[in-house]
């Protein structure tokens, strides 16, 4: 037996919702297919049901008896366990959408959520893709193109080279101009893949080749960019929302600086930046969204230099983020509800001046990992599970597993997210500590 490795995260939102009124029920999308699995599928289904929207789940062989299958109004098998044959099988997923007369499709995060071709396919087949337009996904999917767009939109970007010339001698010269240390990053990258820090000329070519190999393997694209490496950074991201009427708001910031292997572990909201800086960086995020005619939920990620108090655009995630609950907790809004409203053709529920910050929220990501084997993913049946006691508005658990469920080799090892809220950061952290102490899982391997 091995203990489940737990990592940290805010106060439950599901509060007020003008969208749940009868008039919305009559006009909303009547049925949505959730093209995902696990905790995010369960989370989307919960809001859809509260709004009176029928839900359709899809599942692979190994997910036949999963929680998201049980929660949905309908569920359909889409293929074998490997994601390439199931949750990435766009043709089969859309076939189910048509067969069930689902008017819309929610991709969640991961899998097909940032696939521009899939968004186009949905559009061609008259299925509403609950997300941004495919053009925005494409523009923001390329680190170099997105940064060139941001420069034109007067959004600050990290000093560096974002062009097409990939000659190694040319890139070395650019690194010298920028000044060491520099960061070599995959143009199509994410999650820390294809990312290398270089401190001097002597290690530049080796790190360049390493970054290119990793990028080619992960993204089938070996192009890189070279940027100034911020040595004392914080990762600050802004939740933005747009509708199809060119209305935009930002729902404040999240601090995602606690990471491991370039992956977020703990997220919290808000950060401790000043109100003036919050407004400034929020406006930059709106400018970024407007530059690509964005609508629906998006997150603009910035790197914040603690030595200079300057912030720089890193990328835009064109989907609902894993860490969206902390934003929900401090704003008392349901972001999935907002997504469904915008996808149904409604204007944003609130204006910027209507949005307020309430308290502080923290999220911990909970992973199935083996602490005795370098925290590598741990698979097998969950032989024992004790969830922390949830308390609406204070302790929230987003989970996709139950006792006796199987943790498989096929999908991400993140199985849940624990979120706590407090009047201030100290209270939220204390509540998180208490909730984590209640949380216990054993996996039999």
Secondary structure by P-SEA (a helix, b strand, c coil): cccccccccccccccccccccaaaaaccccbbbbccccaaaaaaaaaaaaacbbbbbbbccccccccccccccbbbbcccccccccccaaaaaaaaaaaacccbbbbccccccccaaaaaaaaaaccccccccaaaaaaaccaaaaaaaaaaaccccccccccccccaaaaaaaaaaacccbbbbbccccccccbbbbccccaaaaaaaaaaaaaaaacccccccccccccbbbbbbbbbbbccccbbbbcbbbbcccccccccccccccccccaaaaaaaaaaaaaaaaaaccccbbbbbbbbcccccbbbbccccccccccaaaaaaaacccaaaaaaaaaaccccccccccccccbbbbbbbbbbccccccccccccccccccccccccccbbbbcccccccccccccccccbbbbbbcccaaaaaaaaaaaaaabbbbbcc
